[in-house]
Amino acid sequence: MVALTDIHGPDDLRALDATQLTDLAQQIRTFLIREVSRTGGHLGPNLGVVELTMAVHRVFDSPSDAIVFDTGHQSYVHKLITGRHDFSALKRRGGLSGYPSRAESGHDIVESSHASSSLSWADGLAKANQLTGRGDRHVVAIIGDGALTGGMAWEALNNIAVGQERNLVIVVNDNERSYAPTIGGLSERLATLRTLNSYEKVLDLGKSVLQRGGTPGRLAYGTLHGMKKGIKDIVAPQGLFEDLGIKYVGPVDGHDLEAMEFALQRAKGFGGPVIVHAITEKGRGYAPARNDEADQFHAIGIIDPETGKPVSSKSGQSWTSVFADEIVQIADERPDVVGITAAMLIPVGLHRFAEKYPKRVFDVGIAEQHAVTSAAGMARGGLHPVVAVYATFLNRAFDQVLMDVALHREGVTFVLDRAGITGDDGASHNGMWDLSLMSLVPGIRIAAPRDAVRLRELLREAVAVEDGPTVLRFQKGQMVDEVPTTERIGGMDLLHREGDEDVLVVAVGSMTALALSVAEGLNQQGIGVTVVDPRWVVPVDEALPALAARHQLVVVVEDNGVAGGIGAQVAAALAQARVPTAVRSFGIPQEFLDHASRAQVLEQVGLTAQEVSREVVEHFSRQSETAMEDVPRA
C-alpha cells in the first residue's frame, strides 16, 4: 500500500504497480473531495482527469518534458503528483493557486487560465526544443474538447501539422464539456469519433461503459466501451485530425490507466505530432458532481462533502442574477434582442433567456472573437445582440470590437461580468483592463452601475443605442444596497454633498460605497465633499468639467487599471475644457496581482477609504504649506 503523502514527484509514481496505482487514484479523488469542499475551487474537472494525469506523468519526464494545461483549472492532480499536498489555503492569499504557477513548481509551465492557448504554447516549446538541440524532449498539451472550440487552437493545429519531426503530443480530454456541455460542429464530430466501432475488439469489453447523455442542440451519443488493454487508430483517413496531417490515437478510456499509458507510449514513439483522444467523465467518482446537470461541479464554493450542498447560502441577489432577470424582461418586450455567450451561459446569466427563448441565444463555444463579429453581422441584419462575457475575456476580442463593431457603427451591447478585482482566481481573471481598452474605441459608450436599480436602468439605456457599441460592466458577487440619487446633474447622479466645494469624488460603479466612506471621513476633518456617479463613464459627461471647476480637487475612484482608466479620461476632459482643477486617480496598479480575496487585493493596492482619505488630506496639507511659503515675510 502506498500513501498519497509518499508521492513527492513523478519518479515516485513510476515506481508503483497496477494495484498501488488504482489505490492511489482513489486516494486522490478522496483527497480532492475533502479538501476542495473546504475551500472551494474547480472540483469536477479534476475528478475527471485523475488517471489521465497519472498516465501522462508516468510516460513523460516532467519537467524535462513540458506539460502544458489548457485552462489550468484541471491541474490539481498534477499539483499533487508533483508534491504539493497542502490544499488548506487553495486560492487564498499565501496558499496554492487554482491554476499552474511557476512560483510553486518547476513542473508548471503556463499560468494563464484563458482557454485555447495551450497548443500555441506547445508549438512554440516544440520549436524551441528543435532549434536548441533538445529535440529528444517532448511537449505534452492537455486540452479539453471545450477549449478546442476556440479558433486559436485551430490556428495552432494548422502550424503543428507541418512540424512532423517535432515531438509534440496533444491529449484531448473529451468530457463533452467546457463549463457547460460543449456544443457546435466540433462537438458533433467528436461524438462521431466516440461512437465509432471500427477499432478492434479488446479484452473485457464490459468493464466500463460510459453513458453519454444528449443535450439540446447536439447529437445523442451512444455508448463507448472502455478498454482494458490496447487501442487502435480510427481507420478513417478523412478523420477530423488526420485531415490536418496529425496522427490520431483513440478514442481511449481516460479512466483506464493501463490503456492511457499504452496510448501515450505509442504517441511518444511516433516522433512527431500526435493526438490522443481520451474520453473522461467530469466529476468522476463523486455522485453529487455527476448528478449536477448545470456544470458537474465545475467550480464550487464551500460545500458539505457528503451531500455536495453549499455549507451556507448567500442572501440576496448577485449582480449576475439581476442581469439575468432584466434581460429576460427586455427580451419579452423586444423580439430583436438576442444573446451571445462564449461557453459561459450560466456564469454570465443568459441561461434564463435561453430557457425562455432558446432560438434567440447563441453559445459559440470558447470563441470570443467570433462572438463579437457574429454579433456585428446580427446587428447589421436588424437584431440587437447582447454579448455577455467575463470582463477579462473581452480582452481577447478587442480588434473585433474596434474594427467590426465600432468602425461599422453597429448597435451591439457588451455585458461584462466579473469586472474589476475578482480575487481568488488570480491575475488572469481580474477584470482590470476593460475600461482602459474599451475607452480607446471611437464612439463607444460605457456604463458602470452602482446597484441593482442602476443595472436595470443602464442595461435598458444600452440596448436602446443602435449606432455603435455599448458596454455595461459590473463586479462579481452579491448585490450591494441601493444608493439613492439626490439630484441629477447632466447625466450624472449626485449622491452626496456636504460642506464647501473642496473635493469632487467621481465614483465608478462598484466603488460607490468606498467613495461615500471617503466623503464621510473627509467631512469629519472639515473638508467639503461632493460625490457623483457618472453612470455612463465613457464618454465623460459634458457637465463634469463645469462641476469640477468649482472644486479644488477631483478624485476618481475606479476598479480598473490606473493607466488609461476613467481617471485619465476625466483628466483629459478637464484639460480640453481648460479646467485647471487637479485630478487624482485611485485605481489598480498596472501589475499582475496574486490570488487572494477581493477585499484583500483592494487593501493591498490601496483601494480603501482610509488610504484614499489619507492621500486627499495630505494633498490639502501640502497645498496649505505651499500657500504659507508664498506669504511675504514682514
HELIX and SHEET records of a PDB file:
HELIX    1   1 LEU A    4  ASP A    6  5                                   3    
HELIX    2   2 PRO A   10  ARG A   14  1                                   5    
HELIX    3   3 ALA A   18  THR A   39  1                                  22    
HELIX    4   4 GLY A   44  LEU A   47  1                                   4    
HELIX    5   5 VAL A   50  VAL A   59  1                                  10    
HELIX    6   6 GLY A   72  GLN A   74  5                                   3    
HELIX    7   7 TYR A   76  ILE A   81  1                                   6    
HELIX    8   8 SER A  118  LEU A  131  1                                  14    
HELIX    9   9 ALA A  147  THR A  149  5                                   3    
HELIX   10  10 GLY A  151  ILE A  160  1                                  10    
HELIX   11  11 GLY A  185  THR A  195  1                                  11    
HELIX   12  12 GLU A  242  LEU A  244  5                                   3    
HELIX   13  13 LEU A  257  GLY A  269  1                                  13    
HELIX   14  14 ALA A  287  ARG A  290  1                                   4    
HELIX   15  15 TRP A  319  GLU A  333  1                                  15    
HELIX   16  16 HIS A  351  LYS A  356  1                                   6    
HELIX   17  17 PRO A  358  ARG A  360  5                                   3    
HELIX   18  18 GLU A  368  ARG A  380  1                                  13    
HELIX   19  19 ALA A  391  LEU A  394  1                                   4    
HELIX   20  20 ASN A  395  ALA A  397  5                                   3    
HELIX   21  21 PHE A  398  GLN A  400  1                                   3    
HELIX   22  22 VAL A  401  ALA A  406  3                                   6    
HELIX   23  23 ALA A  427  HIS A  429  5                                   3    
HELIX   24  24 ASP A  434  MET A  438  1                                   5    
HELIX   25  25 ALA A  452  VAL A  463  1                                  12    
HELIX   26  26 GLY A  509  MET A  511  5                                   3    
HELIX   27  27 THR A  512  GLN A  524  1                                  13    
HELIX   28  28 LEU A  544  ALA A  549  1                                   6    
HELIX   29  29 ILE A  566  GLN A  576  1                                  11    
HELIX   30  30 ARG A  598  GLN A  604  1                                   7    
HELIX   31  31 ALA A  609  ASP A  630  1                                  22    
SHEET    1   A 5 ALA A  66  PHE A  69  0                                        
SHEET    2   A 5 VAL A 139  GLY A 144  1                                        
SHEET    3   A 5 LEU A 168  ASP A 174  1                                        
SHEET    4   A 5 VAL A 274  ILE A 279  1                                        
SHEET    5   A 5 LYS A 247  ASP A 253  1                                        
SHEET    1   B 2 VAL A 209  LEU A 210  0                                        
SHEET    2   B 2 LEU A 224  HIS A 225 -1                                        
SHEET    1   C 7 VAL A 361  ASP A 363  0                                        
SHEET    2   C 7 VAL A 337  THR A 341  1                                        
SHEET    3   C 7 HIS A 384  TYR A 390  1                                        
SHEET    4   C 7 THR A 413  ASP A 417  1                                        
SHEET    5   C 7 THR A 470  ARG A 473  1                                        
SHEET    6   C 7 ARG A 445  ALA A 447  1                                        
SHEET    7   C 7 TRP A 536  VAL A 538 -1                                        
SHEET    1   D 6 GLU A 487  ILE A 489  0                                        
SHEET    2   D 6 MET A 492  GLU A 498 -1                                        
SHEET    3   D 6 VAL A 529  ASP A 533 -1                                        
SHEET    4   D 6 VAL A 503  ALA A 507  1                                        
SHEET    5   D 6 LEU A 553  GLY A 561  1                                        
SHEET    6   D 6 ALA A 582  ILE A 588  1                                        
END                                                                             
